[in-house]
Amino acid sequence: MLKRFILSVFVFSAHFAIAKPALQPDRWQQKVKYEMDVTMDVEKNIYQGTQKLYYTNNSPDTLTRAFYHLYFNAFQPNSMMDVRSRTIADPDRRVLDRIQKLAPNEIGYLKVKSLTMNGKKVKYEEVETILEVDLVEPILPGQTVVFDMVFEGQVPLQVRRAGRDNAEGIRYSMSQWYPKMSAYDWRGWHANPYVGREFYGNFGDFDVKITIDKTYILGGTGYLQNANQIGYGYESDGVTVPEPKGKNLTWHFFAPNVHDFMWAADPKYTHEKVKMENGPMVHFLYVKSEKTEENWAKLKGYTVDAIRYMSDRFGKYPYEQFSVVQGGDGGMEYPMSTLITGHRNLASLVGVTVHELIHSWYYGVLGFNESSEPWLDEGFTTWGTDVVMDAVFKKSTGFVLDGNYKSYFRLAKGGYEEPLTTHGDHYNLNAAYGPGTYSKGAVFVEQLSYVIGRENFDKGMKRLWNEWQFKHPNGNDVMRVMEKVSGLELDWYYDYFIASTKTIDYGIKGVEPVGKETKITFERKGQMPMPLDVVVTYTDGTKETIYLPLVIQRGDKPEEAGMPKRSQVSKWAWTNPTHEVQLSKPIESVLSVEIDPSLRMADVNRENNKFEVLSIEGKK
């Protein structure tokens, strides 16, 4: 455990400039800059806001329409989210029919009262959670325009992620709270209605002022700009701040180069922080009680350890702040922050915090599209959670990813699996979405290290980070990075494991003598081809590795540390259901033959992966 210390002063560090690497010539993205000023009425749970949005069209396209997300409109009876939850065969237990039962003062809404572009009124229509905007003038390639908006919102009784008065009594979990411009990329607009899954947005800067009852403590995304004015009882630079005049207090935050903005507020929050050496200031906001005090005190050190491990292994965390905030309905990632429920045992509390923290790398900085490619964000994050938890919390005695492999195997054998190319909102069952995007996604990542070799994989993970920060890479971009570091062709791996539900099942059909040598016959019983690492163990205790790469991968992975020395390479054409390999030693000297003892290949039936050889004398 690393040295830790706690500071009780609630001062966010000043914002800093984040290096913005140049995009590849063929990869553009839109740029946004939000200036928002909102006032919250804590008695009515209604807020009034203004928004100025500077929108830069970096695409080669001329835009004649625009779309905003109005997420809070999902929390109304008969919304798409409500209907979907009441009609899907296995609804999320957190939602069920709760939206249908919300009273008028418990529903959520976002209403746009006025909207102009460059000072001219535009026509718009509210279609549930999407605002459809017809522009009075097109936005030309390279042009920056200014949208000015007046809006009003009502905070829903907490149902899913956002809202007020959650199960642990937190007043406000303010995520998805503002009108947010939809993403426009090489695939066009992403004006997806809010049905239940996750998010995708434009990178940009957020300058946000929140006026609220002065008894409330706030935290979340962004650096606090006016620590010297936030209220009685707080200190900044050794100066005690006098009690503010009036009922309300304005908190001013700035968040550079993020694609969303979350904040939470409660008058009962305890605020503590830890300044990492060569790392961010880590803030913790929670309601101290018998259910939280002991475990949240321990959480600080584990969070610092996890940030340091991720920064060292996968890429340095680029912001100067990360905030762990009690709120929401479970755990949910946001830029520079997370909302988590806090009444947990230590393992659960650390686990959910580490998971949401790791999202900061994949959802937050790389910017994977959580909506159309949820497996990419959740898969990498779930894989990282297992790896980081093993490093900083509890060492595993066996295969670190074993739980996620087993979860995927159950899904693959259950008959309801869907391709991971399915949009998050369009899975037929939650039971297919969860094990698919999280567990199969994590298997994809770990199995990739098997396909290209651990050394190449580690290089690829760092190259992915260095080349694709703040650029929204997609699945193909990830595969191209791994192809470049490995020299292998990997389109087949994506096509089979992500774009289909075909499974891997290899077996050893037989081991038999051929004169003074030994012939091993392998068979592919599943529909997905894979390269094979085969370890032969001899009666004298020695071992060797036989490598069977696929012809279509167009090369070999290097020998891996920890594996027996490679003795031969035999390429296997995927069209052939069987493949033979001949050993130069007699069968009497062979003890066993095993496919993939590392367990990284997701073979759905490992019972036929090992062949125990009986000698003539009947001895193993």
C-alpha positions as CSV (number, residue, x, y, z in Angstrom):
1,M,0.0,0.0,0.0
2,L,1.3,3.4,-0.9
3,K,1.7,6.3,1.5
4,R,-1.5,8.2,1.9
5,F,-2.6,11.4,3.4
6,I,-6.0,13.2,3.6
7,L,-6.6,16.9,3.3
8,S,-9.9,18.3,4.4
9,V,-9.7,21.5,2.5
10,F,-12.2,21.6,-0.4
11,V,-10.1,23.3,-3.1
12,F,-10.0,22.0,-6.7
13,S,-6.7,22.7,-8.5
14,A,-6.6,25.3,-11.2
15,H,-7.3,23.9,-14.7
16,F,-4.5,23.1,-17.0
17,A,-3.9,22.9,-20.7
18,I,-4.1,19.3,-22.0
19,A,-2.0,18.5,-25.0
20,K,-4.2,17.7,-27.9
21,P,-2.5,15.5,-30.4
22,A,-3.1,16.2,-34.1
23,L,-5.7,14.0,-35.7
24,Q,-4.8,11.7,-38.5
25,P,-5.5,13.3,-41.9
26,D,-8.6,11.2,-42.5
27,R,-10.0,11.4,-39.0
28,W,-11.8,14.6,-38.1
29,Q,-14.1,15.3,-35.2
30,Q,-16.4,18.2,-34.2
31,K,-15.4,20.7,-31.5
32,V,-17.7,22.1,-28.8
33,K,-17.4,24.8,-26.1
34,Y,-20.1,25.1,-23.6
35,E,-20.8,28.1,-21.3
36,M,-23.7,27.3,-19.0
37,D,-25.2,29.2,-16.1
38,V,-27.9,27.4,-14.1
39,T,-29.8,28.1,-10.9
40,M,-31.3,25.2,-8.8
41,D,-34.4,25.6,-6.7
42,V,-33.8,22.9,-4.0
43,E,-37.4,23.2,-2.8
44,K,-39.0,22.5,-6.2
45,N,-36.1,20.5,-7.7
46,I,-36.3,22.7,-10.8
47,Y,-33.5,24.6,-12.4
48,Q,-33.3,27.4,-14.9
49,G,-30.4,27.6,-17.3
50,T,-28.7,29.5,-20.1
51,Q,-26.3,27.8,-22.6
52,K,-23.9,29.3,-25.1
53,L,-22.5,26.7,-27.4
54,Y,-19.6,27.4,-29.8
55,Y,-19.8,24.6,-32.4
56,T,-17.1,24.0,-34.9
57,N,-17.8,21.9,-37.9
58,N,-14.5,20.1,-38.6
59,S,-16.2,17.6,-41.0
60,P,-16.1,17.9,-44.8
61,D,-19.9,18.0,-44.8
62,T,-22.4,20.9,-44.9
63,L,-24.8,20.6,-42.0
64,T,-28.4,21.7,-42.4
65,R,-29.8,20.1,-39.2
66,A,-28.6,19.6,-35.7
67,F,-29.8,17.5,-32.8
68,Y,-29.6,17.9,-29.0
69,H,-30.0,15.2,-26.3
70,L,-32.7,16.0,-23.7
71,Y,-32.0,13.0,-21.5
72,F,-34.2,13.9,-18.5
73,N,-37.3,13.5,-20.7
74,A,-36.8,9.8,-20.5
75,F,-38.0,9.8,-16.9
76,Q,-41.7,10.3,-17.8
77,P,-44.5,7.7,-18.0
78,N,-44.7,6.1,-21.5
79,S,-41.3,7.3,-22.6
80,M,-39.3,4.9,-24.7
81,M,-37.2,4.1,-21.6
82,D,-40.3,3.4,-19.6
83,V,-42.0,1.3,-22.3
84,R,-38.8,-0.7,-23.0
85,S,-38.4,-1.5,-19.4
86,R,-42.0,-2.7,-19.0
87,T,-41.9,-4.8,-22.2
88,I,-38.4,-6.4,-22.3
89,A,-38.4,-10.0,-21.0
90,D,-35.8,-9.3,-18.3
91,P,-36.0,-5.6,-17.2
92,D,-33.3,-3.9,-15.2
93,R,-34.4,-4.3,-11.6
94,R,-33.5,-0.7,-10.9
95,V,-36.0,0.6,-13.4
96,L,-38.9,-2.0,-13.8
97,D,-42.1,0.0,-13.8
98,R,-40.8,2.9,-11.6
99,I,-41.0,5.5,-14.3
100,Q,-44.7,4.7,-15.0
101,K,-45.4,5.4,-11.3
102,L,-43.7,8.8,-11.1
103,A,-45.9,11.7,-10.0
104,P,-45.8,15.0,-11.9
105,N,-43.4,16.5,-9.4
106,E,-41.2,13.4,-9.6
107,I,-40.7,13.1,-13.3
108,G,-37.8,14.5,-15.2
109,Y,-37.9,17.0,-18.0
110,L,-35.7,19.3,-20.1
111,K,-37.6,22.1,-21.9
112,V,-35.9,24.4,-24.4
113,K,-37.5,27.8,-24.1
114,S,-35.5,29.5,-26.9
115,L,-32.7,28.7,-29.3
116,T,-30.8,30.9,-31.8
117,M,-27.8,30.3,-34.1
118,N,-25.6,33.3,-34.6
119,G,-28.4,35.5,-33.2
120,K,-31.1,34.1,-35.5
121,K,-34.0,32.0,-34.3
122,V,-34.1,28.4,-35.5
123,K,-37.0,26.0,-35.7
124,Y,-36.9,23.1,-33.4
125,E,-39.1,20.2,-32.3
126,E,-38.9,18.3,-29.1
127,V,-39.2,14.5,-29.9
128,E,-39.0,13.0,-26.4
129,T,-35.2,12.8,-25.6
130,I,-34.1,14.5,-28.8
131,L,-34.4,18.1,-29.9
132,E,-34.5,18.2,-33.7
133,V,-33.2,21.5,-35.0
134,D,-33.7,22.9,-38.6
135,L,-30.9,25.4,-39.2
136,V,-31.8,28.8,-40.8
137,E,-28.4,28.7,-42.4
138,P,-26.2,25.7,-43.1
139,I,-23.0,25.2,-41.1
140,L,-20.2,25.0,-43.6
141,P,-17.1,22.8,-43.3
142,G,-14.6,24.6,-41.0
143,Q,-17.2,27.1,-39.8
144,T,-17.8,27.9,-36.1
145,V,-21.3,29.0,-35.1
146,V,-22.8,30.1,-31.8
147,F,-26.0,28.6,-30.4
148,D,-27.7,30.5,-27.5
149,M,-30.3,28.6,-25.5
150,V,-32.6,29.2,-22.5
151,F,-33.8,26.0,-20.9
152,E,-35.5,24.6,-17.8
153,G,-35.2,21.2,-16.2
154,Q,-36.9,19.3,-13.4
155,V,-34.7,16.7,-11.6
156,P,-36.5,13.3,-11.6
157,L,-36.8,11.1,-8.6
158,Q,-33.7,9.0,-9.0
159,V,-34.5,5.9,-11.2
160,R,-31.5,5.3,-13.5
161,R,-28.1,7.0,-13.0
162,A,-29.3,10.6,-12.6
163,G,-31.8,12.2,-10.3
164,R,-32.6,13.3,-6.8
165,D,-33.0,11.6,-3.5
166,N,-31.4,8.2,-4.4
167,A,-31.7,5.1,-2.3
168,E,-28.9,6.3,0.0
169,G,-30.4,9.7,0.5
170,I,-28.1,11.8,-1.8
171,R,-30.0,14.9,-2.9
172,Y,-28.7,15.4,-6.4
173,S,-26.9,13.1,-8.9
174,M,-26.7,15.5,-11.9
175,S,-25.6,13.5,-14.9
176,Q,-27.2,13.9,-18.4
177,W,-28.8,17.1,-17.0
178,Y,-28.2,19.7,-19.8
179,P,-29.2,19.9,-23.5
180,K,-26.2,18.2,-25.1
181,M,-25.3,18.5,-28.8
182,S,-25.4,15.1,-30.4
183,A,-22.2,13.7,-31.9
184,Y,-21.6,13.9,-35.6
185,D,-18.8,11.8,-37.0
186,W,-17.8,9.8,-40.1
187,R,-21.0,7.8,-39.7
188,G,-23.2,10.9,-39.5
189,W,-25.4,12.1,-36.7
190,H,-25.8,10.0,-33.5
191,A,-29.1,11.3,-32.4
192,N,-30.0,8.1,-30.5
193,P,-32.9,8.4,-28.0
194,Y,-32.2,7.6,-24.4
195,V,-33.6,4.2,-23.9
196,G,-31.3,2.9,-21.2
197,R,-27.8,2.4,-22.4
198,E,-24.8,4.7,-22.4
199,F,-23.4,7.7,-24.1
200,Y,-21.3,9.3,-26.9
201,G,-20.4,12.9,-27.2
202,N,-18.1,15.6,-28.7
203,F,-14.9,16.6,-27.0
204,G,-14.7,20.2,-25.8
205,D,-14.5,22.6,-23.0
206,F,-17.2,23.2,-20.3
207,D,-17.4,26.4,-18.4
208,V,-20.3,25.9,-15.9
209,K,-21.7,28.1,-13.1
210,I,-24.2,26.4,-10.7
211,T,-26.1,28.6,-8.3
212,I,-27.6,26.6,-5.4
213,D,-28.5,26.8,-1.7
214,K,-25.4,27.7,0.1
215,T,-25.6,24.7,2.5
216,Y,-24.9,22.3,-0.4
217,I,-21.5,20.9,-1.2
218,L,-20.7,20.2,-4.9
219,G,-18.2,18.0,-6.7
220,G,-17.8,16.1,-10.0
221,T,-16.4,17.0,-13.3
222,G,-14.2,20.1,-13.7
223,Y,-11.9,22.3,-11.6
224,L,-13.4,24.7,-9.2
225,Q,-12.5,28.3,-10.2
226,N,-13.8,30.3,-7.2
227,A,-12.6,28.4,-4.2
228,N,-12.1,31.7,-2.4
229,Q,-15.8,32.4,-2.6
230,I,-17.6,29.2,-2.0
231,G,-18.7,29.7,1.6
232,Y,-18.3,29.7,5.3
233,G,-16.1,27.0,6.8
234,Y,-13.9,26.4,3.8
235,E,-10.4,27.6,3.4
236,S,-8.3,28.4,0.3
237,D,-4.6,29.2,0.5
238,G,-4.8,29.6,4.2
239,V,-7.6,32.2,4.0
240,T,-10.9,31.6,5.8
241,V,-13.8,32.4,3.6
242,P,-16.5,34.4,5.3
243,E,-20.1,33.2,5.3
244,P,-21.7,34.3,2.0
245,K,-24.5,36.8,2.0
246,G,-27.9,35.7,0.8
247,K,-29.5,32.2,0.5
248,N,-27.6,30.9,-2.6
249,L,-24.0,30.4,-3.6
250,T,-22.5,30.1,-7.1
251,W,-20.0,27.4,-7.9
252,H,-17.9,27.9,-11.0
253,F,-16.3,24.9,-12.7
254,F,-14.1,24.6,-15.8
255,A,-13.4,21.2,-17.5
256,P,-11.0,21.2,-20.5
257,N,-11.2,18.7,-23.3
258,V,-14.0,16.4,-22.0
259,H,-17.2,15.1,-23.6
260,D,-19.6,15.4,-20.8
261,F,-20.1,17.2,-17.4
262,M,-21.5,15.7,-14.2
263,W,-22.0,17.3,-10.8
264,A,-23.5,16.1,-7.6
265,A,-24.7,18.0,-4.5
266,D,-25.7,17.3,-1.0
267,P,-25.6,19.4,2.2
268,K,-24.3,16.3,4.2
269,Y,-21.3,15.6,2.0
270,T,-17.9,15.1,3.7
271,H,-15.2,16.2,1.3
272,E,-11.7,14.7,1.6
273,K,-8.8,14.6,-0.8
274,V,-5.5,13.0,-1.5
275,K,-2.8,14.7,-3.6
276,M,-0.8,12.1,-5.5
277,E,2.9,12.6,-6.1
278,N,3.2,13.1,-9.9
279,G,-0.5,12.5,-10.2
280,P,-3.9,14.1,-9.8
281,M,-5.6,15.4,-6.8
282,V,-8.2,12.7,-5.9
283,H,-11.4,14.0,-4.3
284,F,-13.8,12.0,-2.2
285,L,-17.3,13.2,-1.5
286,Y,-19.6,11.0,0.6
287,V,-22.0,11.1,3.5
288,K,-20.1,9.9,6.5
289,S,-22.0,7.3,8.6
290,E,-21.5,3.8,10.1
291,K,-22.1,2.4,6.7
292,T,-19.4,4.5,5.0
293,E,-16.8,5.9,7.4
294,E,-14.4,2.9,7.7
295,N,-14.5,1.6,4.1
296,W,-14.3,5.1,2.5
297,A,-11.3,5.8,4.6
298,K,-9.6,2.7,3.2
299,L,-10.9,3.4,-0.4
300,K,-8.6,6.4,-0.7
301,G,-5.4,4.4,-0.7
302,Y,-6.7,1.8,-3.2
303,T,-7.9,4.5,-5.5
304,V,-4.5,6.2,-5.5
305,D,-2.8,2.8,-6.1
306,A,-5.1,2.1,-9.0
307,I,-4.5,5.4,-10.7
308,R,-0.8,5.0,-10.3
309,Y,-0.9,1.4,-11.8
310,M,-3.0,2.5,-14.8
311,S,-0.8,5.5,-15.4
312,D,2.4,3.4,-15.3
313,R,1.1,0.5,-17.4
314,F,-1.4,1.9,-19.9
315,G,-0.8,5.7,-20.1
316,K,-0.6,8.6,-17.8
317,Y,-3.9,10.0,-16.5
318,P,-4.1,13.4,-18.3
319,Y,-6.2,15.5,-15.9
320,E,-5.1,17.0,-12.6
321,Q,-8.2,15.8,-10.8
322,F,-10.4,12.7,-10.3
323,S,-13.5,12.7,-8.0
324,V,-15.2,9.7,-6.4
325,V,-18.7,10.9,-5.5
326,Q,-21.4,9.0,-3.6
327,G,-24.6,9.1,-5.7
328,G,-26.5,7.5,-8.5
329,D,-27.8,3.9,-8.5
330,G,-24.7,1.8,-8.7
331,G,-21.5,2.9,-10.5
332,M,-21.3,5.2,-13.5
333,E,-18.3,6.8,-15.2
334,Y,-18.1,10.5,-16.2
335,P,-15.1,12.6,-17.3
336,M,-12.7,13.2,-14.4
337,S,-15.2,11.6,-12.0
338,T,-17.6,8.8,-11.0
339,L,-20.9,8.4,-9.2
340,I,-21.1,5.3,-7.0
341,T,-23.4,4.1,-4.3
342,G,-21.5,4.0,-1.1
343,H,-23.1,1.5,1.3
344,R,-20.9,-1.4,0.3
345,N,-18.4,-3.8,1.8
346,L,-14.8,-2.9,1.1
347,A,-14.3,-5.3,-1.8
348,S,-17.4,-4.1,-3.5
349,L,-16.6,-0.4,-2.9
350,V,-13.0,-0.8,-4.2
351,G,-14.2,-2.9,-7.1
352,V,-16.8,-0.5,-8.4
353,T,-14.5,2.5,-7.9
354,V,-11.7,0.8,-9.8
355,H,-14.0,-0.2,-12.6
356,E,-15.4,3.3,-13.0
357,L,-11.9,4.8,-12.7
358,I,-10.6,2.7,-15.5
359,H,-13.4,4.0,-17.7
360,S,-11.6,7.3,-17.5
361,W,-9.0,5.8,-19.8
362,Y,-11.3,4.2,-22.3
363,Y,-14.6,6.1,-22.2
364,G,-13.1,9.3,-20.9
365,V,-9.9,9.9,-22.8
366,L,-9.8,7.5,-25.8
367,G,-13.5,8.2,-26.1
368,F,-14.9,4.9,-27.2
369,N,-18.5,5.1,-28.4
370,E,-20.5,3.5,-25.5
371,S,-23.7,3.4,-27.5
372,S,-22.9,1.7,-30.8
373,E,-19.8,-0.2,-29.5
374,P,-20.5,-0.8,-25.8
375,W,-18.3,-4.0,-25.9
376,L,-15.2,-1.8,-26.7
377,D,-15.6,0.5,-23.7
378,E,-17.0,-2.1,-21.2
379,G,-14.7,-4.9,-22.5
380,F,-11.5,-3.0,-22.1
381,T,-12.7,-1.6,-18.7
382,T,-13.8,-4.9,-17.4
383,W,-10.5,-6.5,-18.5
384,G,-8.6,-3.7,-16.8
385,T,-10.7,-4.1,-13.6
386,D,-9.6,-7.7,-13.2
387,V,-6.0,-6.8,-13.9
388,V,-5.8,-3.8,-11.6
389,M,-7.8,-5.3,-8.8
390,D,-5.4,-8.3,-8.9
391,A,-2.5,-5.8,-8.6
392,V,-3.7,-3.5,-5.9
393,F,-6.4,-5.3,-3.9
394,K,-6.2,-9.0,-3.9
395,K,-3.8,-11.4,-5.7
396,S,-5.5,-14.2,-7.6
397,T,-4.1,-17.7,-7.2
398,G,-5.5,-18.8,-10.6
399,F,-6.4,-17.3,-13.9
400,V,-7.2,-13.6,-13.3
401,L,-9.9,-13.4,-16.0
402,D,-11.5,-16.8,-15.0
403,G,-14.8,-15.2,-13.9
404,N,-15.3,-13.3,-17.1
405,Y,-14.4,-16.4,-19.2
406,K,-17.0,-18.5,-17.3
407,S,-19.6,-15.7,-17.8
408,Y,-19.0,-15.7,-21.5
409,F,-19.1,-19.5,-21.7
410,R,-22.6,-19.5,-20.1
411,L,-23.7,-16.9,-22.6
412,A,-22.3,-18.8,-25.6
413,K,-24.0,-22.0,-24.5
414,G,-27.3,-20.3,-23.5
415,G,-28.6,-19.8,-27.0
416,Y,-29.4,-16.1,-26.7
417,E,-26.1,-14.5,-27.5
418,E,-26.0,-11.7,-30.0
419,P,-23.1,-10.2,-32.0
420,L,-21.2,-7.6,-30.1
421,T,-21.7,-5.2,-33.1
422,T,-25.3,-4.8,-31.8
423,H,-26.1,-1.3,-30.6
424,G,-26.4,-1.2,-26.9
425,D,-30.1,-0.3,-26.8
426,H,-31.1,-3.0,-29.3
427,Y,-30.1,-6.2,-27.5
428,N,-33.2,-8.4,-27.1
429,L,-32.3,-9.3,-23.5
430,N,-30.3,-7.6,-20.7
431,A,-29.0,-11.1,-20.1
432,A,-27.3,-10.9,-23.5
433,Y,-26.1,-7.4,-23.2
434,G,-24.3,-7.7,-19.8
435,P,-22.3,-10.9,-20.3
436,G,-21.7,-9.9,-23.9
437,T,-20.4,-6.4,-23.6
438,Y,-18.7,-6.8,-20.2
439,S,-17.5,-10.4,-20.1
440,K,-17.1,-11.3,-23.7
441,G,-15.6,-7.9,-24.3
442,A,-13.0,-8.6,-21.6
443,V,-12.3,-12.1,-23.1
444,F,-11.7,-10.4,-26.4
445,V,-9.0,-8.2,-24.9
446,E,-7.3,-11.0,-23.0
447,Q,-7.5,-13.5,-25.9
448,L,-6.0,-10.8,-28.1
449,S,-2.8,-11.2,-26.0
450,Y,-2.9,-14.9,-26.8
451,V,-3.3,-14.3,-30.5
452,I,-0.5,-11.7,-30.9
453,G,1.7,-12.5,-27.9
454,R,1.8,-10.7,-24.5
455,E,4.8,-8.5,-25.4
456,N,3.1,-7.3,-28.6
457,F,-0.1,-6.8,-26.7
458,D,1.5,-4.6,-24.0
459,K,3.1,-2.5,-26.7
460,G,-0.2,-2.2,-28.5
461,M,-2.0,-1.0,-25.5
462,K,0.4,1.8,-25.0
463,R,0.4,2.6,-28.7
464,L,-3.4,2.8,-28.7
465,W,-3.2,5.3,-25.8
466,N,-0.5,7.4,-27.4
467,E,-2.0,7.6,-30.9
468,W,-5.7,7.8,-30.1
469,Q,-6.2,10.1,-27.0
470,F,-9.2,12.4,-27.5
471,K,-10.0,10.9,-31.0
472,H,-12.9,8.5,-30.5
473,P,-11.2,5.3,-31.9
474,N,-13.5,2.5,-33.0
475,G,-13.0,-1.2,-33.1
476,N,-11.3,-1.2,-36.4
477,D,-8.8,1.4,-35.2
478,V,-8.0,-0.8,-32.2
479,M,-7.4,-3.8,-34.5
480,R,-5.2,-1.7,-36.8
481,V,-3.0,-0.7,-33.9
482,M,-2.6,-4.3,-32.9
483,E,-1.8,-5.3,-36.5
484,K,0.9,-2.7,-36.7
485,V,2.7,-3.7,-33.5
486,S,2.4,-7.5,-34.2
487,G,2.8,-7.6,-38.0
488,L,-0.2,-9.9,-38.2
489,E,-3.5,-9.7,-40.0
490,L,-6.3,-9.6,-37.5
491,D,-9.5,-8.8,-39.4
492,W,-10.6,-12.5,-39.1
493,Y,-10.4,-12.2,-35.3
494,Y,-12.7,-9.2,-35.2
495,D,-15.1,-10.7,-37.8
496,Y,-15.5,-13.9,-35.9
497,F,-15.4,-12.9,-32.2
498,I,-17.1,-9.5,-32.4
499,A,-19.3,-9.6,-35.5
500,S,-20.6,-13.1,-35.0
501,T,-21.5,-15.6,-32.3
502,K,-19.5,-18.4,-33.6
503,T,-17.6,-20.2,-30.9
504,I,-14.1,-21.8,-30.4
505,D,-13.8,-25.5,-29.8
506,Y,-10.7,-27.4,-30.5
507,G,-9.8,-30.9,-29.5
508,I,-7.1,-33.5,-29.7
509,K,-8.6,-36.3,-31.8
510,G,-5.8,-38.7,-31.3
511,V,-2.1,-39.4,-30.4
512,E,-0.7,-42.5,-32.1
513,P,2.7,-44.0,-33.0
514,V,4.1,-43.8,-36.5
515,G,7.1,-46.0,-36.4
516,K,9.5,-44.4,-34.0
517,E,7.7,-41.1,-34.1
518,T,4.3,-39.8,-32.8
519,K,1.5,-38.3,-34.7
520,I,-1.0,-35.9,-33.1
521,T,-4.3,-35.2,-34.8
522,F,-6.1,-32.0,-33.9
523,E,-9.7,-31.2,-34.8
524,R,-11.6,-28.0,-35.0
525,K,-15.1,-28.7,-33.8
526,G,-16.3,-25.1,-33.3
527,Q,-16.9,-22.7,-36.2
528,M,-14.3,-20.1,-35.2
529,P,-10.7,-20.7,-36.2
530,M,-7.9,-19.8,-33.8
531,P,-4.1,-20.3,-33.7
532,L,-3.1,-22.9,-31.2
533,D,-0.4,-23.1,-28.6
534,V,0.2,-26.8,-27.8
535,V,2.4,-28.0,-25.0
536,V,3.8,-31.5,-25.1
537,T,5.1,-33.0,-21.8
538,Y,7.4,-35.9,-21.9
539,T,8.0,-38.7,-19.3
540,D,11.4,-37.2,-18.4
541,G,9.7,-34.0,-17.3
542,T,10.8,-31.9,-20.3
543,K,8.3,-29.8,-22.3
544,E,8.1,-28.2,-25.7
545,T,5.6,-25.9,-27.4
546,I,4.2,-26.6,-30.9
547,Y,2.7,-23.5,-32.5
548,L,-0.1,-23.8,-35.0
549,P,-0.8,-20.3,-36.5
550,L,-3.6,-19.8,-38.9
551,V,-2.6,-19.2,-42.5
552,I,-4.9,-16.2,-42.7
553,Q,-3.1,-14.4,-39.9
554,R,-0.1,-14.1,-42.3
555,G,2.7,-14.5,-39.7
556,D,3.7,-15.9,-36.3
557,K,3.6,-14.4,-32.9
558,P,6.9,-14.4,-31.0
559,E,7.7,-16.9,-28.4
560,E,6.2,-15.9,-25.0
561,A,7.9,-15.7,-21.7
562,G,6.8,-18.5,-19.3
563,M,6.1,-21.0,-22.2
564,P,8.3,-24.0,-23.0
565,K,10.7,-23.4,-25.9
566,R,9.0,-23.6,-29.2
567,S,10.1,-26.6,-31.2
568,Q,8.1,-26.3,-34.4
569,V,5.6,-24.2,-36.3
570,S,2.9,-25.8,-38.4
571,K,0.4,-23.5,-40.2
572,W,-3.2,-24.5,-40.3
573,A,-5.7,-23.5,-43.1
574,W,-9.0,-22.7,-41.5
575,T,-10.9,-24.6,-44.2
576,N,-9.4,-27.9,-42.9
577,P,-11.3,-29.5,-40.1
578,T,-8.3,-31.5,-38.9
579,H,-4.5,-30.9,-38.8
580,E,-1.7,-33.3,-38.1
581,V,1.7,-32.7,-36.4
582,Q,4.4,-35.3,-36.1
583,L,6.8,-35.5,-33.2
584,S,10.3,-36.9,-33.6
585,K,10.0,-38.9,-30.4
586,P,8.3,-42.2,-29.8
587,I,4.9,-42.3,-28.2
588,E,6.3,-44.1,-25.1
589,S,8.2,-40.9,-24.2
590,V,5.0,-38.7,-24.4
591,L,3.2,-38.1,-21.2
592,S,0.5,-35.5,-22.3
593,V,-0.5,-33.1,-25.0
594,E,-2.4,-29.9,-24.1
595,I,-3.9,-27.1,-26.1
596,D,-3.5,-23.7,-24.5
597,P,-2.5,-24.4,-20.9
598,S,-2.5,-20.6,-20.4
599,L,-6.4,-20.7,-20.6
600,R,-6.5,-17.5,-22.6
601,M,-8.1,-19.1,-25.7
602,A,-11.9,-19.0,-25.1
603,D,-12.5,-22.7,-25.9
604,V,-16.1,-23.4,-24.9
605,N,-15.3,-27.1,-24.2
606,R,-11.9,-27.7,-22.6
607,E,-12.6,-31.3,-21.8
608,N,-11.0,-32.4,-25.1
609,N,-8.0,-30.0,-24.9
610,K,-5.7,-32.4,-23.0
611,F,-4.7,-35.9,-24.0
612,E,-3.1,-38.1,-21.4
613,V,-0.9,-40.8,-23.2
614,L,-0.8,-44.3,-21.8
615,S,2.5,-46.2,-22.4
616,I,2.7,-49.8,-23.5
617,E,3.1,-50.8,-19.9
618,G,-0.1,-49.0,-18.9
619,K,1.7,-46.3,-17.0
620,K,0.9,-42.6,-17.5
